[in-house]
């Protein structure tokens, strides 16, 4: 079964793309994209360390009114 890698919102996807383009080394950009593409085949690769669990409070974006 092949999975899809998606972002929760379009704005987060655009922010990721902008951040990725700011990385000066094209090789590093390609490695990041390859790692993401590998998740489509195996979203939890065996033997890889899981992501570090983050403890609240965590702020992704700051909103102002």
Buried (B, 14 or more C-beta within 10 A) or exposed (E): EEEEEEEEEEEEEEBEEEEEEEEEEEEEBEEBEEEEEEEEEEEEEEEEEEEEEEEEEEEEEEEEE
